[in-house]
Amino acid sequence: MFLSIGLTQVDAQDKVYSTTDGKIAFVSEAPLETITASSKKMEGLLDAEALTFGFSVAIRTFEGFNNGLQRQHFYENYMETDKYPAATFSGKIIEHVDLTKAGTYSIRAKGQLNIHGHVKERIIKVELVSTGKEVKISTLFYVPLADHQIEVPRIVNQKIAQDIEVSIQATLHLTGRP
């Protein structure tokens, strides 16, 4: 599933980095409850030459939550995983950086964030650390539920935040594809 998304967004060059085990986590900190969950199955491609990227995570790979019922409601009622099984972010790095050279880079990633079937253009600040053969990425940003038409019933309004904190950490390895 993801590779078709990624390959349409990332040119097939010999300087492509990829991951299949990136970590993405979220925190919903509301007045009556804090909810945390994470997935270690985020997939991603980064073309160091074109500075394009594509990342995807299957929603049902998120684990954690405070209990099983909360996880079930997240999958079925809020994220509607039968209709919208994955969240994706694809686009381009704004700054010109040479990721094939070792260094630490603070960049902005501009792209289309697709959650719950609703796309929103976002610019996200990302820290990249490159060794030339691998690139470590880390970022923290907020996702307003309203941007992706995720509705929270009034009865649980005090238990679910309207802005969700999202953090991502991943190590992408040089694939060496021709």
C-alpha positions in Angstrom: 0.0 0.0 0.0 2.6 2.6 1.1 5.1 2.1 -1.6 2.6 3.1 -4.3 2.0 6.4 -2.3 5.7 6.9 -1.7 6.8 6.2 -5.3 4.4 8.7 -6.7 5.9 11.3 -4.4 9.6 10.4 -4.5 11.6 10.1 -7.7 13.4 6.8 -8.0 17.0 8.0 -7.7 20.1 6.3 -6.2 20.0 8.6 -3.1 16.7 7.3 -1.6 16.5 6.6 2.1 13.7 4.5 3.5 12.2 3.1 6.7 9.6 0.6 7.7 9.9 0.9 11.4 9.6 4.6 12.2 7.9 5.6 15.5 4.9 7.9 15.6 3.2 8.7 18.9 0.3 11.0 19.9 -0.8 12.5 23.2 -4.3 13.9 23.8 -4.2 15.9 27.0 -7.7 17.0 28.0 -9.0 18.3 31.3 -10.3 14.9 32.5 -8.0 12.4 30.7 -4.7 12.0 29.0 -4.5 9.5 26.2 -1.3 8.2 24.6 -0.7 5.7 21.8 2.1 4.9 19.4 3.1 2.8 16.4 6.5 1.5 15.4 5.4 0.7 11.9 5.5 4.1 10.1 6.9 3.7 6.6 8.8 6.4 4.7 10.8 7.3 1.7 13.1 10.4 1.3 14.8 11.3 -2.0 17.9 13.2 -1.0 18.4 14.6 -4.5 14.9 15.9 -5.2 14.2 16.6 -1.5 10.8 14.9 -1.7 9.3 12.5 0.8 6.4 10.3 1.6 5.4 8.8 4.9 2.5 6.5 5.9 1.2 4.7 9.0 -1.7 2.3 9.2 -4.0 3.6 11.9 -4.7 0.1 13.4 -1.0 -0.3 14.2 -1.3 2.2 17.1 -1.1 0.7 20.5 -1.3 2.0 24.0 -4.5 3.8 25.1 -5.9 3.6 28.6 -8.0 0.5 27.8 -9.3 -1.7 25.0 -12.6 0.1 24.7 -10.8 3.4 24.2 -8.7 1.8 21.4 -11.8 0.4 19.8 -13.5 3.8 19.8 -10.4 5.4 18.3 -10.2 2.9 15.5 -13.9 2.7 14.7 -15.6 6.0 15.8 -13.0 8.7 15.5 -10.6 7.5 12.8 -13.0 5.2 10.9 -10.3 2.9 9.9 -12.6 0.8 7.6 -12.9 3.9 5.4 -9.5 5.6 6.2 -7.0 2.9 7.1 -3.8 5.1 6.9 -2.5 8.6 7.6 0.0 10.0 5.2 2.3 13.0 4.8 4.1 13.7 1.5 5.8 16.7 0.0 9.1 18.5 -0.3 11.8 19.8 2.0 11.8 23.6 1.7 15.5 24.3 2.5 18.3 23.1 0.2 20.3 20.5 2.1 22.8 17.8 1.0 21.7 14.8 3.1 24.4 12.7 1.5 26.9 14.6 3.7 27.1 14.2 7.4 25.5 16.9 9.4 22.6 18.1 11.5 19.9 20.1 9.7 16.9 22.0 10.9 14.5 22.0 8.0 10.8 22.6 7.1 8.8 19.9 5.4 5.9 21.2 3.3 3.3 18.8 2.2 -0.1 17.3 2.3 -1.1 15.7 5.6 -3.9 13.3 5.0 -5.7 12.1 8.2 -9.2 10.6 8.3 -9.5 11.2 4.6 -9.1 15.0 4.8 -6.0 16.6 3.4 -4.5 19.7 4.9 -1.3 21.5 3.6 1.2 21.7 6.5 4.7 23.0 7.1 6.4 21.0 9.8 9.7 21.8 11.4 12.0 18.7 11.4 15.4 18.0 12.8 17.5 15.8 10.4 20.8 14.1 11.4 22.6 12.6 8.5 25.6 10.3 8.4 25.4 10.0 4.6 24.2 6.4 4.8 21.3 7.1 7.1 19.1 10.0 8.1 17.5 10.3 11.6 14.4 12.4 11.7 12.6 13.8 14.7 9.7 16.3 15.0 6.9 17.4 17.3 3.8 19.1 16.0 0.1 19.6 16.7 -2.9 18.4 14.7 -6.2 20.1 15.3 -9.0 17.5 15.0 -11.2 20.1 13.2 -8.6 20.2 10.3 -9.4 16.6 9.5 -13.1 16.6 10.4 -12.7 14.3 13.4 -15.7 14.9 15.6 -15.8 14.3 19.3 -19.2 13.7 20.9 -20.2 16.2 23.6 -20.3 13.5 26.2 -16.6 12.9 26.0 -15.6 16.5 25.1 -13.6 16.9 28.4 -11.7 13.6 27.8 -10.3 14.3 24.3 -8.2 17.2 23.3 -9.0 19.3 20.3 -5.4 19.6 19.4 -3.4 16.4 19.4 0.4 16.4 20.0 2.2 14.2 17.5 5.9 13.1 17.7 7.9 11.2 15.1 11.3 9.6 15.3 12.7 7.4 12.5 16.0 6.3 11.0 16.0 6.1 7.3 18.6 4.0 5.6 20.1 4.5 2.1 18.5 2.0 -0.2 20.9 2.3 -3.1 18.1 1.9 -5.7 19.2 2.7 -9.3 
